[in-house]
């Protein structure tokens, strides 16, 4: 809590010291809308199917309206959305289901800024903190973010403090919807004119590990802190792009176990010509070993759909703490100006052994993902894809289902995202 008090004091000084700057001309106002409709055919996605399981299909919808304001000193963003499945709501309904996914204000002056409120957090390659835009609801955080951005250097400090309600008593016990109770994050990036970039991030997350109230006892709030330290490196030269990532976790998790976990990833991409590109990479996340420490890496609040296969078997859905070793290769084609085709092959194995019929195995299987993107207009995009998984017996042990059954998934999405009004 002391961190937030210091940060709010900084914010107050920031505003008061620049009151004259606030007396500026009227700013720019914008209105954006989004309607994203997605049809899915599920026959083993997320959770593998057993023999006799029938496929499912549905159409989901995101309707979003966003308001923006910017006068160079003050900028604000408010975005509300409704997420639903076609047919899930009655034609006549008295209660609404509309929520704010963004509601923030940002003050900027001389390369310093302070942004407070509900906002998306996306850093580096979205591996630890990402927007999760694939999910129709997306992901947001209620935080205060202050920082400095100039030329080749960026420095951000993020502070969050969550509570269950406006409590009168037992207010220190957190039983709210957010996964963490407290957040302190610092991020720094050096960018050498888009050819080389290096960033460093430190997250200190506080998880509620106390006990809720009962008839006989009051709630006891106790916070366990886990630290995630990492770096991202990127190098770009002409058609070559190289990426490297490493993260280490320590401290204590929600169960109050000592944590000693890590992950690393490398990726290379090369554009042969404007129409053909190749990419390949390795992702390794540690699993739970025989030690007393918690050694399974937690990728936290990243966009997992982006990394570990489009069928979301790993980390985007329930997955035991065996860890993961993902080897993948991609072929990206642009046969015409507005069309992109992406073919990706994944080979998955666990980082810890899985017992199958008294034998220890690590191979989980292979997944093939195909995605196409067609820009009908700058504000209208048609996307679709098809994926299939060839799992092993070890895969069935950790995820369930019958690995001898065909597992596949297909989807088609229309994203309409126009700028309705801009005062410029």
Secondary structure, DSSP 8 states (H G I E B T S, - for coil): -HHHHHHHHHHHHHHHTTHHHHS----EEEEEEEEEEEEEEEESSSS---TT---EEEEEEEEEEEEEEE-SSEEEEEEEEEEEETTSS-SS-SS---EEEEEEEEEEETTEEEEEEEE----TTSSSB---TTSSS---EEEEEEEEEETTEEEEEEEEE--SSS-SSSTT---SSSS-SEEEEEEEEEEETTTEEEEEEEEEEEEE-SB---SSS--B--EEEEEEEEEEEEEEETTEEEEEEEEEEEEB-TT--BB-EEEEEEEEEEEEETTEEEEEEEEEE----SSSSB-S---TBS-GGGTS-TT--SSSS---TT-EEEEEEEEEEEEETTEEEEEEEEEEEEEEEEEETTEEEEEEEEEEEEEEEEEEETTEEEEEEEEEEEE-HHHHHHH-S-TTS-EEEEEEEEEE--EEEE--
